[in-house]
Amino acid sequence: MARPIHIEQADIVEAAKHTIQKRGLAATTLKNVATEAGVTQGMVYYHFKTKEELLLAVLRSFFSDFIELSVKSWTSVGDPGTKVASAFDASRDTYGKRDDLHKLLINVATFSLQHEEAGIEFGQLLQTAQLAIRICCADIYESWGPSCLPAPEPLSRIIFSLMIGMSIQCLFNKEIDVDEVYDTLKEMVLDLMLFYR
């Protein structure tokens, strides 16, 4: 493959994501990333002095995408029941069926446990992603009244935890019927809304 004369930092980050998904975090080297990007290793070093610096950029990029998908999934329009159903359907398609996201999640979490700066960012970014769900729950809570759902904060944390947990399970167990699990979770929340109403 012909090598580009210049490559953007974002292109190297994308190449790093693909390399991590294929090889795992420990086996990923800057040389592997350079090969994936179709550039020299020197070009990768031009943008990132160390593997840790590149992995921080991967972490930030991953969560930028993750947060964008979370916000998109949980900001649907319509009545509260339609909003919840749309949010779970979008989340299922985004988080439940994307092995690339599952693998990156595990790898960036591992990296974040080993590096203090990454750990702080990982925690902040998880909070931001969960906030999209909390805002949706709060909208429903406000439009239907306080009796329609448990408080938005704990409910959104439970939902987010279930989604992250499903991502991990799906990575290791291909037998899981993701549609069934998300439909069950959606029905549980809708039933809960009717119960509290």
N, C-alpha and C positions, 0 to 999 in steps of 0.2 A: 504494500500500500504506500502511496506517495505521502510523504510527511509534509504537513502544513508548515509554512514559514513561521507563522505565529499562531499561538493558541491562547484562548482566554482562560482565565483562572477558573471560571465556571465549568468549562469543558474538562479541565483536569479533575475537578470535584466530581463531575458525572462519571468520568472514567474510574475514579477511585471507588465510587458507589458500586459500579459493575464488578470491579475487581474484588471488593469485599464480599459481594454476594456470591461470586464464584469460588473464591479461595478461603474466605473467612478472614477475620481481622488479623490474627497472628501471622498468617502466611502472606499477607499483603505487603509488598515492598514498593518503594518509589519506582523501582525498575519495572515491576509488574504494571503499575499505573501508567508509566510512560509507554509501555508496549500497548496497553489498552487504548490509550489516547492517540497512538500513532506518532509520537514525538520522541525526542531524545530524553534521556534521564536528566540531562542538564537543563532542558526546558522546564521540567517539573521542579527542579531545584531553584530555578529562576523565580517561580511563583511561591514555592513552599520550601523553606529551609530544612524542615524536619518532617518525619512521618506524623508526629504529634500535631504539628501545625496544620497539616493536610487533614488529619482526622477531625480536628476541631471545625474545619471548614465543612467537612462532610456532615458532622453533627448539626451545624447551623443550617445547612441546606436541607437536610432530611427533615428537621423540625419546621422549617419554613414551609415546605411542601405539606407536611403532616398537619400543621395548623391551618393552612389554606383549605385542605380537604375537610378538616373538622368544622371550620366555620361554614363552608359551603354545604356540608351535610346537615348541619343543625340550624340553618337559617332559612328553612323553607317557609312558605306562606300558607295561609289557610286557617281553618278552625283548629283548636288544640289537638283533636284526635288525628286530623289529617297531617298536622305538623309533626307529631310524634311518629306516625307511620312513615312519612317521607324521610324523616331523619334516620330511622333505623334501616330503611331500605338503602339509603345512600351510604350509610356506615357499613352495612354488610358488603356492598359492592366495592367499597374502598378498602376497608380494613380486613374484612373476613376472607377475601379472595385474592389478596395480593401478596404472594410469597416474597416479592422483592422488598416490600415494606416490612414484612415479618422478619426477614433476615437482617435488614439494616437496623431494625429496632433492637434486636438482640445484640448486634455488634456495637452499636453506639452506646447501649446501656453498659456493656462490658467495658468499653473504653472509658465511660464516665465514672465507673467504679474505681478505675486505676489512676485517674488524673483529676486533681482537685478542681481546677478551672472548668473542665468538662463536666464534672459532677454538679457544680453550681449551675451551669447553663442548662444541663439536662433537667434538673429540678425545676428551674424557672420555665423552661419550655413545656414541660409536662403540665404545669399549672396553667399556662396559656391555652394549651389544647383543651384542657378540662373546662376552662372558662366558657368556651363556645357552647358546651353542653349545658353548663349552669345558666347561661343567658337564655337558652331555649326553655329550660325548665322554669325559670323565673317569669318568662313571658306567659307561659301557660298558667302558672300559679297566679299571676296578676289578672289575667283575662277571665279565668274561671273562679277566682277567689281562693283564699288560703286553704279551703277545705279540699281542693281538687287533687292535690298531690302532697306528699311529704315535702319538707322544706327543700328548696332548690340545691343548696350546698351539699348536704349529704346524699341526696338522690343523684346528683350529677357525678359525684365521686364514685358511687356504686356502679352507675352505668359505664363510666370511663374505665373503671377497673375491670369490669366484665369484658369490655371491648379489647383491652390490652391483653387480658388473660386468654381470650379467644385467639388473638393473633399468635401468641406463643404456642397454644395447643395445635393450631392449624399447621404450624411449621413442622411439628413432629408427628402429627397423626393425620394422614391424608384421608382417613376413613370418615372424618367428621363431616356431617351434613350441615354445612354452614348456613344454608337457607333455613333449615329446620330450627337451628339454634337461635338465629336472629329473629325468625318469625315468632318463636316462643317468647323470647325476651320482649319483643314488641307487644305481643298480646298481654303479657304480664303487666307491662306499664299501662297499657290502655285499660285493662281490668282494674288496676289500682286507681286510675283516674276516675273511673265510673264508681268504684267503691267509695272513694273519698268525696265524690260529688254528692 
